[in-house]
Amino acid sequence: MSTAIVVTSGKGGTGKTSLTAAVSSCLAALGSRVLCIDMDVGLRNLDLALGLSDRALMDFTDVLAGRCTLERAAVPHPVVENLSLLTAPVTFPCQAITFPQMRALVQQAKAQYDYVLMDSPAGLGAGFELAVCAADRAIVVSTTDASALRDAQRTVTLLRNSLERIHLVVNRVQPKLLRRLHATIDDAMDEAGLPLLGVVPEDPQVMLSANQEQLLILSTNKGAALAYLNIARRLLGQRVPLMKLR
């Protein structure tokens, strides 16, 4: 059965878009058909993280308005098979997008793909609600700092109004800093009130790959890349131990 997953966070700067791109590419590399949908209207960056900025010409509002088909608007990745992107518009559409429209689009996508990952805009506004309305489950991305965890907790409260399957990914973890703060990943889980899907270490290769507009898994198989691969495997139902961060 196909699954639509919204990837969200309570605030910006948690690495949500990088995670969406990396986990999607890992799912595709493991054999699943994957569509990424950038829901961040006006501030889209998922095309950069996927290395598709010069290929994504039509956006999801073009499909909603009937200007083109989903098959035409979804851009396949030139290297990673089974991975495609449906980008967001650069500007806000004149007519508001409705929840039924978004649900119909995602249902159409689920008929063609095994996984639909929606990169929600940061914050809890209309864009967040639009992404969540069509989702089957959610991944909340947070760092270990107190403000990010507080915002993640608020996000979870809203998500529980419509979704049952919600998991936490603790991103950009710096073990030495955690030790100095006498904090643990368990503290982060307790604070957010969520089961843990994965822990991703701080890794300069993530930013380097993004700036080069290249998928992380095409650059390395260590550090954050391995953590993202483990998350993809867990989404597929595999039992994978958490990384030991040093």
Secondary structure, DSSP 8 states (H G I E B T S, - for coil): --EEEEEE-SSSSS-HHHHHHHHHHHHHHTT--EEEEE--TTS--HHHHHT-TTT--SBHHHHHTTSS-HHHHSEE-SSSTTEEEEB--SS--SS---HHHHHHHHHHHHTT-SEEEEE--SSSSHHHHHHHHT-SEEEEEE-SSHHHHHHHHHHHHHHTTT-S-EEEEEEEE-HHHHHHTT--HHHHHHHHT--EEEEEE--HHHHHHHHTT--GGGT-SSTHHHHHHHHHHHHTT---------
